[in-house]
Amino acid sequence: MSEDQTPSALRAWRLSAYDGLRRRRPDRFANPPGAAYEIVCDPGAQAQVAGQSAEWNRARGVPEQYADIGVVYQDPFIALIRDAVRFRSGGLGAYIRSLPADDTVTAGAAVLAVHGGKVILIRHFRHASRGWHWEIPRGFGTAGEDREATARREVSEELGAKVLALVALGHVSFEGGVPGDLPQVFWAEVTEPRQLEAEEGIDEMIAVTPAGLDEMIAAGQIDDAFTLAAVSLARARGLITWR
């Protein structure tokens, strides 16, 4: 997109990119029976929603382009899209969400890595929160890589360890997920960790007993959703003796 592109041309591009996503990922635009918010793809309805939002923006000094329907942002990993929706009342509105930017990126995997009966946690700086979090290894998937391969790669990259045994625990769904696919959570027995991926914001690694992990959770020291989900799923599967 060039800097001198007109607002109408930009709006057309956003809708064209949106239609391209719909063709490639129709599952992400489905309206299941009883859906509380129906995605509306009729151009007239989309224009109506955009117009209503633009009016709201004008009254508050917000750029009108923020009201557009379609792909409103895209980078190598995600596409941020603004859908026109119809509520159960019949009224129209908009919701914003993210999807993978293309078919080469998947939501990836998170791994509850265990060595010698202890859970390995990394202290990771997250840009979104502008703070540090105790977490399990996780990351996006890449082209041609299944979730198990992603899990093994993340353990290697972030812990410098190899996976000896791997068990799929389930998927994690969270509102506003980035990207829109459901990440898969794994339990893994790993070799002794040997390195940190400092470039990605990891500055510390600890090995905690199951009891120590519970203490950290109870004290509010662990707030990462993937880590909490993995602990819950592993507990339910009986993969770790927690007490």
Phi, psi and omega in degrees: 000129180273156184293333183267013180292138182288157178304322181293322178292321178296318179297320179295319178298317182298318179290323178295316178296324178297314179297325177297318176297320179299321180290320183283326183230066182299334179298332182277359179236014181288151175244090181294157179305132178081008180304133182290331180230113180272124175290129182249122183252004177294126182304322179296316179292321178298317179295323179296315180296315180299320180295318179297317180292322179297322178297317178298318180295315181301319182294342183243008178073021179267138179306133183296331182298340178292348181271352185299149172265141179125205179277110184261350175199146177206140172222189182297343186251316186230156169240122178268121185238151179241112182268144165276133182229154174247127180277169181298334178287347183100346179288159180253150178198198181220148172228147180246143182203176180237150176224162174303141182295326176205182186284357180271352182246131175239167182294341172082211190212156173233144189231120171277096186270133182235133175223126180061033179080002180246148179272134180267123177242145176242146178264111192241133175273127181248126182298319185300319182266348185056043180203176181264146180220140170280124187219171167263159179300141176199163178181168177292155171271164180237174184304131176074011183249122177279174186295324179295319178296321177298316180300315180295320180294318181295321177297318179294314184289319188265337181244346185065030183238166176248148179275126177265326179212141185224131179231126177284126182264332182144186180253155179244126177248131177217139184298134181078022183302147179232115352281196189282347177286169181263117177297149177257141181253138181233155164254140181216138167268129186233163173287174183298125179297147187224354183205166176239146178266079187299326183298333181268012175089020178260122185239356182202152178220137178226156174245120184240147176289162176304320178295320178295324177297316178300321180295320179295319179295315181296328181276358180078017181279344177240118180233005180288127185296321181295318180295314180296321178294317180297319178298315180298315181293319179294322177298315181295327180278351182069027183281341179226139174276108190278339181228000000 
